[in-house]
């Protein structure tokens, strides 16, 4: 399963989803803020998360996704909705 998390932030849900999809799945964690991706990268380096190898960190904009249509089996955005000014477009 290929999953896209839009607005992953520091990864509050990312590691759970990565474990859920398993080693054959992939989670693309997208955030517009490089600092948030750094926090997630640090989280992944902790001993309890070192077994997770199926997360790809992507710096990008939710309004201009750098992926082809139909690239994912599941797309979700949980902690980012309140941060997006144009919710209709999103």
N, C-alpha and C positions, 0 to 999 in steps of 0.2 A: 504494500500500500504506500502510495506517495501522498504526503500531507504537507500543506502549506499553512503555516501560522503567520498571519498578517499582524504586525505589531507585537512581536514576541517580547519586547522589553527585556527584562533581566532573566526571563525564562521560567516564570512561575508555573506554567503548564507544559513547557517544552520537554523537560526530561520525562515527565509522566507519559506524554504522548509517544516519545521515542521508545520507551520501554514497552508500551502497548502495541506498537506496530512491529516490534521485534527486529531482529537482525536483517531480515529480508526487506524491511520497509525503510523509508527515508522521510525525515522531517526537514523541511526547508523553513528556517526561522528567519523571517524578514522583519527588519526594523529600519526606519529612516535615520535613527540616531546612533552613530558609531559607539557612543558611550554605553548604550544599552547592550549592544552586541559584545562589547568588552566585558561587561558584567556577566553575561551569559557564558562567554568563553572562560572566565574565571570560575564560574560555577561548575562547568564541565571538567575543570582540572582538579576538582576536589576528589578525594579518595572514593567517596561513595558514588561518584558519577563517572569514574574513569573507564568503566566498562561500556559506556555509551559511545558508539562510534557512527551512529546513523543520523547525526544532525549536521546540516549544512547552514552556516551563517551567511545571510545575504543582506547587504546594505541596499535598501531600495525604498521607493515610494509606493504606498498602497494605491494611489491613483494611476500609477504607470508601472504596472508589474512587469518585471523582466522575464516573463515566461510565455510560452505559446498557450493558446486556448486549450483546454482539456488536458493539461499536463498533470493534474492532480486528481486523486480519488476523493479527497476531502480538503476543504479550505475552511479555516475558522479564524475568527478575530474576537477575542474576549476582552482584553484589557486596553484595547486601543480605540474602541468606538467613540468614547467621550472626547478623544483627542483629535478626531477628524472633523474639520470645519464643514465640509460639504458632504453631509451624510447621504443626501439623495444620490449624488454621483458615485459614492462609494458602493 
